[in-house]
Amino acid sequence: MKYGETFKAFSDPVRREILTMLKKGRMSAGDISSHFDMTQATISYHLKLLKEADLVYEEREKNFIYYTLNISVIEEVMLWLATLKEADEHEEI
């Protein structure tokens, strides 16, 4: 996993909102961009960063690109964060 790219992707509120939208299911790039007051190019940039961080999958169908949340990467981040919490709890004992 590329933790640096993953946390960079998490750092932006627009990208976090896109991830939240995708937890409901697969969406086209056009559907995603319709929820924001930004250019298509700006949304494409955010989607590119999410894809590079392996947080979303991209699937092309005819003239459309669909994005799906990659739950396995999110789970891996959560597990890693949980190990930090466990380490902190062990130090308090």
C-alpha positions in Angstrom: 0.0 0.0 0.0 1.1 3.5 -0.7 0.4 5.2 2.6 1.7 8.6 1.4 -0.6 8.7 -1.6 -3.5 7.3 0.5 -3.3 10.0 3.2 -2.8 12.7 0.6 -6.0 11.5 -1.0 -7.8 11.6 2.4 -6.5 15.1 3.1 -8.8 16.9 0.7 -12.5 17.5 1.6 -13.6 17.1 -2.0 -12.0 13.7 -2.3 -13.4 12.6 1.1 -16.9 13.6 -0.2 -16.4 11.6 -3.4 -15.4 8.6 -1.3 -18.6 9.1 0.8 -20.7 9.3 -2.3 -19.1 6.1 -3.7 -19.9 4.1 -0.5 -23.5 4.0 -1.9 -22.3 2.3 -5.0 -20.7 2.8 -8.4 -21.0 6.2 -10.1 -20.1 7.7 -13.4 -17.6 10.6 -13.5 -20.5 12.8 -14.8 -22.7 11.8 -11.9 -19.9 12.6 -9.4 -19.1 16.0 -11.0 -22.8 17.0 -11.0 -22.6 17.1 -7.1 -19.9 19.8 -7.2 -19.6 23.4 -8.4 -16.3 22.7 -10.2 -15.1 22.0 -13.7 -15.0 18.5 -15.0 -11.2 18.8 -15.2 -11.0 19.5 -11.5 -13.1 16.5 -10.6 -11.0 14.4 -13.0 -7.9 15.5 -11.1 -9.5 14.4 -7.8 -10.5 11.1 -9.2 -7.0 10.6 -10.6 -5.5 11.0 -7.2 -8.1 8.7 -5.6 -7.3 6.1 -8.3 -3.5 6.5 -7.8 -4.0 5.9 -4.1 -6.0 2.7 -5.0 -9.0 4.1 -3.1 -11.2 3.7 -6.2 -11.5 1.4 -9.2 -12.1 2.8 -12.6 -14.2 0.9 -15.1 -14.9 2.0 -18.7 -18.1 1.1 -20.4 -18.7 2.5 -23.8 -18.5 6.3 -23.5 -18.6 6.4 -19.7 -16.1 5.9 -16.9 -17.5 4.5 -13.6 -15.8 4.6 -10.2 -16.2 2.2 -7.4 -14.9 2.4 -3.8 -12.0 0.0 -3.1 -13.0 -1.1 0.4 -9.9 -3.3 0.9 -7.6 -0.3 1.0 -9.8 1.5 3.4 -9.9 -1.7 5.6 -6.1 -1.9 5.5 -5.8 1.7 6.6 -8.3 1.1 9.4 -6.3 -2.0 10.6 -3.1 0.0 10.6 -4.6 2.8 12.6 -6.1 0.3 15.0 -2.5 -1.1 15.6 -1.5 2.5 16.6 -4.4 2.7 19.0 -3.5 -0.7 20.5 0.1 0.4 21.0 -1.1 3.5 22.8 -3.4 1.4 25.1 -0.5 -0.9 25.9 1.6 2.0 27.0 -1.0 3.2 29.5 -0.9 -0.1 31.4 
